[in-house]
Amino acid sequence: MKRKLAAGNWKMNGTNATLGELQTLTAAHPDPRIDILICPPATLIVQAAALTADGPLMIGGQDCHTAPSGAHTGDISAPMLADAGASAVLIGHSERRENHHETNALVADKATSAWSAGLTAVICLGETLAQREAAQTLDVIATQLDASLPGGATGANTVIAYEPVWAIGTGLTPTTAQIAEVHDFLRARLADRLGEPGANAIRLLYGGSVKPANAAKIFAISNVDGALVGGASLKSSDFSPIISALEQA
Ligand code: 13P
């Protein structure tokens, strides 16, 4: 049975003072029926991993370089994340695609590098508002999926996160039908490449303004296996009810 996944992306937020949230979450969910992943900023990964080592929380990075090491000032490699205690890494988040001009090909190379380091790659994709309004959503998703996901994806090494750019940090969410359309499409497209058992093993997360108030509704949608949560993952008082909603879905 595939376990659902609640993932939190802290983005460029959090200092040592924030780490207490992880202990609060662990205390609230000592034996969760789902997987829980927190991706703090890189500066906190070592401590976050140490703090959560004996509990159910998994720790992830927010990005990695394609190379395992080398002259890349300011970058962090997948083996370094693994060494720091991460078990997963977000790849191709729309903020990376936008702010750092990351292409689908680069995202695919990063995913390969994450796999080589033994990390689960959480590959992010999603359309902009202009693309949705131009009725290009499924074309954009197809192109991103095809070109961002390297050959060799399995349920163990890959998670796909659908995050419509216009829903991130805006308080806007797609309708139930819009989320279902993209998630059903992703599952079918994965099945074309991997066969049905392979496709069904890969968790599909929805991300973009997921909150305690809308989580249960989103988790009831077909082919939604969890969420990638930004703002509402920063405080355990927000993230904990989202975890509980996913456990009950
Ligand atoms: P928000 O939940 O803050 O909209 O962010 C979503 C996101 O980008 C998670 O990666």
Boltz pocket constraint, residues with backbone or C-beta under 6 A from the ligand:
constraints:
  - pocket:
      binder: B
      contacts: [[A, 9], [A, 93], [A, 163], [A, 167], [A, 168], [A, 169], [A, 170], [A, 171], [A, 207], [A, 208], [A, 209], [A, 210], [A, 228], [A, 229], [A, 230], [A, 231], [A, 232]]
      max_distance: 6.0
